[in-house]
Every structure is written in structure tokens, then in C-alpha cells.
Amino acid sequence: MKNWVKHFATFVAGVSFVGAAYFIPEGSFIAFITGWLFLIPAAVVIFLGYGLTKYMKDRII
């Protein structure tokens, strides 16, 4: 396994997320809803804008 540090960090992050959901369920739910309603659509808008700018630059040439 080449990137064992990366795999270990991912494992620790997953375990801590599950632990947080177990010990603080309402806080984890609010964080999940915030991510689902705001962060994912923001990322989609950013990627669509980036794609549109690349498309317009390639189209003008």
C-alpha cells in the first residue's frame, strides 16, 4: 500500500465522524443539512461557472 498515511487519515476521519454522530446527534444532523443544502450546491455552481468559462474561451478561438 503506497499511500498508507492517506488511507489511515481517511479512516480516522471516518471514525471521528461516526463518533461525533453517536455522541452529538443533533449537531451532526445540522452539519449534514448545512453541507447538503449549501456546500454541495455551491460546489456545483463553482464547477459549472469554471466549465462555462473554459467553454467560452475554447469557442472564441
Secondary structure as the mmCIF struct_conf table of DSSP 4:
data_model
#
loop_
_struct_conf.conf_type_id
_struct_conf.id
_struct_conf.beg_label_comp_id
_struct_conf.beg_label_asym_id
_struct_conf.beg_label_seq_id
_struct_conf.end_label_comp_id
_struct_conf.end_label_asym_id
_struct_conf.end_label_seq_id
TURN_TY1_P TURN_TY1_P1 LYS A 2 ASN A 3
HELX_RH_AL_P HELX_RH_AL_P1 TRP A 4 PHE A 23
HELX_RH_AL_P HELX_RH_AL_P2 PRO A 25 THR A 34
HELX_RH_PI_P HELX_RH_PI_P1 GLY A 35 LEU A 39
HELX_RH_AL_P HELX_RH_AL_P3 ILE A 40 ILE A 60
#
